[in-house]
Amino acid sequence: MGLVVQKFGGTSVADATKIHRAARRAIKTKLDGNRVVMVVSAMGHTTDHLLALAKQITHNPPHRELDVLLTTGEQVSIALMAMAIAEAGERAISLTAAQVGLVTDSVHSRARIKHISKERIEAELQAERIVIVAGFQGIDPVGEITTLGRGASDTTAVALAAVLGADHCEIYTDVDGIYSANPRLVPQARKMDQISYDEMLEMASLGAEVMHSRAIEFGKKYSVPIHVRSSFTDNPGTMIVESTPGMEDVVVRGATLKEDLATVVFTDIPNEPGVAARIFSRIADNHIVVDDIMQNVHSGGTRATIGFSMLADDLPAIRNIAEILQREIHFGGAEITEGVSKVSVIGIGMRSHSGVAQKMFEALAESNINIRHISTSEIVISCIINSTDGQKALLKLHNAFALDTLPISVN
Amino acid sequence: MGLVVQKFGGTSVADATKIHRAARRAIKTKLDGNRVVMVVSAMGHTTDHLLALAKQITHNPPHRELDVLLTTGEQVSIALMAMAIAEAGERAISLTAAQVGLVTDSVHSRARIKHISKERIEAELQAERIVIVAGFQGIDPVGEITTLGRGASDTTAVALAAVLGADHCEIYTDVDGIYSANPRLVPQARKMDQISYDEMLEMASLGAEVMHSRAIEFGKKYSVPIHVRSSFTDNPGTMIVESTPGMEDVVVRGATLKEDLATVVFTDIPNEPGVAARIFSRIADNHIVVDDIMQNVHSGGTRATIGFSMLADDLPAIRNIAEILQREIHFGGAEITEGVSKVSVIGIGMRSHSGVAQKMFEALAESNINIRHISTSEIVISCIINSTDGQKALLKLHNAFALDTLPISVN
């Protein structure tokens, strides 16, 4: 008998009609001969509504109390889902994180899962119930209520699938799979049948907001096949799986555009041990998340240029930090640029194929797009360009790497 | 150092302004040198909103899941209250029933408290925090979420006050105390400074909906002084306390009117052992709550008349039961009367004073009000009359017993 974990996001449980639809899908999966565990998010805009309530009380809510507040959203959803399944004549039971025994560390608002007990869920499955688990929430070892971070119901689902040894984890959402690029920006974007965990991880961190990154990491770590699909159709979506040798034949699988970035370049820095550490620890202390870092040396290796990209929202904070660092380190200057975006191409095939970077740069040059910064990792090449060129660049790269056509194996 | 439990009902935490007001009150009580435990209800109409959500899903929700759903209302309130107190610079912590260890039996939607752990609350009080406990909710011995019945946050508060040995329990509400009669019906009704548990219990069951009956029972059982007062003023309200000999000098303390009743009279019943039991067990099996029962015998004690009052809402069910009973018991007939109300006078002084019934009947006669049924208990006399006479009767009795004047001790 199979075991399937099905996760329904906020848009998939936004109202009574959608809750009933999700309930029918779980019941069908059960009647097809599977044991079924559902993970549900808060309905629609519930979390935003709760955050707005908190904001009416204070602009600086304690994270512990914010977690107590926000976890009610998922608790409402699990109860309603259990009612919907009962209404349809099937057996179901809702479980909070405390009732499951989903234990996290004690870092409120971004806790990490430490341990999940199987006992209660397995007993309920044994009793032929559909088990409905509240996503996003946990309890710490002393029973304090925690949350796993915004969008982390995906993580709850994949972690449960891993612990329970599920055949696969289905992520039901309002899109019908993972696309070669954002279909709102690239009309000819193609839905992929499958993608590797590594590629999906890069796509997610590069702005493809279909899935929570940590969920993909869990999937990769515990080899849980993840099926991202629409809650409104029966069409198959995209399977996120371990890479196979055949998958590497496709050199580039997707392209992304990350907007609203800024870059900072510290020029003429003394290139001594510890200088980069000093710069980035001060930035991290101010809770600014750095995107990509690019460093070069000059003057015989004695001086360096360090550049990095970041969200434009954090610019006011970075200006203060730059002034402080200037006094401490005595570098040439801090050149801050707003209005930039990052285009990237992603593919595990890059590991074994050369010429991808060259092809990317040529394509951008053909469209007369100037490249400000370049950074690469094992399976990603990114270029920072002017925001005004962003969409044009994404379309050009999608076309240059023929992402709209079915990948053809070169074997 | 004193210990005070303060309960804030739904109207007292209905929005951010009111939550801040309640927070200030708790902080002031703490700064006055007390340890403070707050019990809060769900905000305003939250519970009704959640019930409406459930109704969109099913008209027959499992009680277990209804409890999972409804307890979110109080969880939202405790988190927001903790945020409000933190915003004001004081220390506070919110606790769910599971975190407190407020253990009930397993009867969902009307669970009874079995045990309350003091450890967590006392540790938090020791750490100089204001402790905010979710009202209305509990967990059963295996960790299932339960609720104590509508309006039962009062019960949570008084039970906590009993367990913690609080000096008193303050019930903050939208009225400023207990009145000699409903002020909406009797403009000259007087707010009482104090009332005994027994009188308050009768007042509550006779339709004075200020407090949950079970909370008063807890107060009586564990001698917890209960202070019912307005959350919007600093005026003292009404203390609910143990009766003292002096209190019995007041013969009648309050008068009530209970409307929307019906009466059923079974005539010419064989007066044999077990007949009454048979009638009322069949009624109870159908979950009909009987109000007062009045029985008389005639024909040398061989035949009886049994009458009882009940909510008019249950009339359709009672007609069926009457038909079934008629076939089983062969009595004369079932006379069902709609459109009746019950006026009552309440006072522990009745125990030691005579003539109260006579005075009541005379007062009603003076106003030309016909009495259909009479029932009495140790501290209550009730008359069932036509609904059209209800308000007139209440005003007359309030006046006849001089309830608008300060009780004068006859010692």
Interface residues (C-beta under 8 A of the other chain):
Chain A: D15 A16 I19 H20 L50 L53 A54 Q56 I57 T58 N60 P61 P62 R64 E65 L66 V68 L69 T71 T72 Q75 V76 I78 A79 L80 A82 M83 A84 A86 E87 I93 S94 T96 A98 Q99 G143 E144 I145
Chain B: D15 A16 I19 H20 L50 L53 A54 Q56 I57 T58 N60 P61 P62 R64 E65 L66 V68 L69 T71 T72 Q75 V76 I78 A79 L80 A82 M83 A84 A86 E87 I93 S94 T96 A98 Q99 G143 E144 I145
